[in-house]
């Protein structure tokens, strides 16, 4: 039987990259996927492709920086589907910014989605889960949150460090309700954000984009950066019954870049 059969799984930032890979893999494993994203055409396209492959999915449009809409969204999903079993907090923003160039508005934008929005999604989903049969929460953090020095910017690293800390505290608080909470910390991963940062670094340094990519891969012990599917594979494990006693952990998927 598929590992996530009949589970209702919310994936934020689902339209592209890591979120898209997780949504597709969850659907393939039998979950009903609720793809939450700010980009309606891209979310609709993802859902259409999942359905064409025989999976169950629907799109919900939300800007997670607008936290007042989050609790009603989670409650409505649970009411419509009869449960909310899994939340993957993947939505995030970043760009390449030099240490001395970070502005208050950069900080506020990055934290409004990556930390503030993530927390209120976690809180709202946990409220539904604790009144049901428990559930699983996976927060997509980053090795930047553990001090990886080649991060896109320090504000992004700070937001992802907050995700790791919140994951540990939430796991302690929510375990009594049968809710497991873990974080995945991707390293260099080939997503739209990755290619955006590559372009920005190439422009800033006068190098070709191919040179920036080659330098990134050369810095990784296994010699290759992640594909989004590498993150999705771990997300399936953490959501499955095989991980029933795994909680409060922050799992690196980075080809050996870090060991914390």
PyMOL commands that set and color helices and strands:
alter all, ss='L'
color gray80, all
select helices_A, chain A and resi 17-28+40-52+67-81+99-101+104-130+143-146+154-177+192-205+209-218+228-239+241-243
alter helices_A, ss='H'
color red, helices_A
select strands_A, chain A and resi 8-12+32-37+56-61+86-89+135-140+179-186+250-253
alter strands_A, ss='S'
color yellow, strands_A
deselect
rebuild
show_as cartoon
